[in-house]
Amino acid sequence: MSYTIINPANETVVTEVEHLDVEGTDRAIAAATRAQKEWAAVAPADRAKALRRFAAAVDADIEHLASLETTNSGHPISQSRWEAGHVRDVLEYYSASPERLIGQQIPVAGGLDVTFHEPLGVVGVITPWNFPMTIAAWGFAPALAAGNAVVLKPAEWTPLTSMRLGELALEAGLPEGLFQVLSGRGSVVGERFVTNPDVRKVVFTGSTEVGKRIMAGCAEQVKRVTLELGGKSANIVFADSDIEKAAATAPYSVFDNAGQDCCARSRLLVQRSAYDRFMEHFEQAVKGVKVGDPSLEETEVGPLVTLAHRDSVASFITDDVKVAFRGSAPEGPGAWFAPTVVEGAHGDRLSTEEIFGPVVSVIPFEDEADALRIANDTEYGLSGSIWTRDLARGIRVARGVEGGNLSVNSHSSVRYSTPFGGFKQSGLGRELGPDAAEHFTETKNVFFASE
């Protein structure tokens, strides 16, 4: 069985990718189990060196990886280049972890008590189609650093850069079987990560619906999970903020990657007293977004990932939706969709469901309490932005919003050196940051009697 990769910018065939079956998945997991035992015995300093060699191999291949991502996913080439560099940076960051997985010496009576961080074994990482390279690295880099083996299942639509990373790992000298990329269907390969007892943890990024099924399946073996799921985040603009700056940056909080981002601020909450002024500046900003050929350096937004996904996004713009204004997009072949701004109402479909496309719903609010009420009235809690010149208000609202990754007077969500994850149905656990490698270990407590 195979899957045909289509370039979303021009609908041309790129390649065919063979899919693994259950038996092939089991063979890969068995190989990972063998490789992990040897890897865990490698001295921490030598594991660190191996990860740095992997990072160097990625660095030398950045242009190739970027070209693959643009062809496969439709990401603008400048974005793809950044993503490849991010993979390198994540590997370099976690190459410091093997020598810093430090336990404790705990004072007790009658002896010495110490703790160790032991690797889990084999970790299954299941990644989404929207950011194939970067999100894969968030899982495999700290897991490898902690002494585990990794089997990675990329999304069926966008496997090419993950497959290349698997090749680069071998070229960099990582042991055979330690880091494997297994292309296939989620219902086959991904499901086997859940049911195979040799996989000790599953890291999943994707829809909340699928995440719930994975969590339930892992519960059968009391298997660890980290879940990064859906989002319906709010960008809150108060009247006392720098309205021009808030409006100029707002398009990139929701239209980056054509809106295919779980962190997208797809609900734009604007204080009523500043609504008209904001919308005037926002319209100019949206119409200035450069949507087009992703191979061009000046392009800011490319196509959606597939024609089927474009149809899914388009289904939200029904006749009863009040479109305030649109940006532009190319005509002709390709999964193109123009950035779209709608005049929304709290509680309608566009403000509650994750569209995962370049559509933003603008909703007015009255005051700080009203903004918090609207922002938190969702099953999700992943990210968000707050715009205000009032420091005290910025602190209050940041503490009041139920979200895992917030920005005040910016739209930053993810840094590899800080923890990332969601509240409520946006996920479980945290990725990235200084503690990520520990999340791929078991804490072992050992008491040595001295009497």
Secondary structure by P-SEA (a helix, b strand, c coil): cbbbbbccccccccbbbbbbcaaaaaaaaaaaaaaaaaaaaccaaaaaaaaaaaaaaaaaaaaaaaaaaaacccccaaaaaaaaaaaaaaaaaaccccccccccccccccbbbbbbbccccbbbbbbccccccaaaaacaaaaaaabbbbbbbccccccaaaaaaaaaaaaaccccccbbbbbcccccaaaaaaccccccbbbbbccaaaaaaaaaaaaacccccccbbbbbcccccccccaaaaaaaacccccccccccccccccbbbbcccaaaaaaaaaaaaaaaccccccccccccccccccaaaaaaaaccccccccccbbbbbbccccccccccccccccccccccccccccbbbbbbbccaaaaaaaaaccccccccccccccaaaaaaaaaaccccccccccccccccccccccccccccccccccccccccbbbbbbbbbcc
